[in-house]
């Protein structure tokens, strides 16, 4: 469950510096809804429970040796991207990161 490690990373950040945050979450890192629901559940009963948390999904984009570069639809949870034009595994440009920003 990748969502749990992403949630723990967000909790660790909030424990160091409690504040309202925006999480830019790559679709390959974790599912946005599962991440947000799990984070809210784990923050219940803590000093961080009242904080405002927004989550923005980062779409997956890739670059392939065949020349393709662009957004790639991700069917479920995957660890790599496959080029929609030639079918080869391609370089992930975006979609596998989690960035925490202040609101």
Beta strands, then each sheet from edge to edge (+ up, - down):
strand 1: 21-26
strand 2: 53-58
strand 3: 61-63
strand 4: 69-71
strand 5: 81-82
strand 6: 89-94
strand 7: 98-102
sheet 1: 2+ 1+ 7-
sheet 2: 4+ 3- 6+ 5-
end
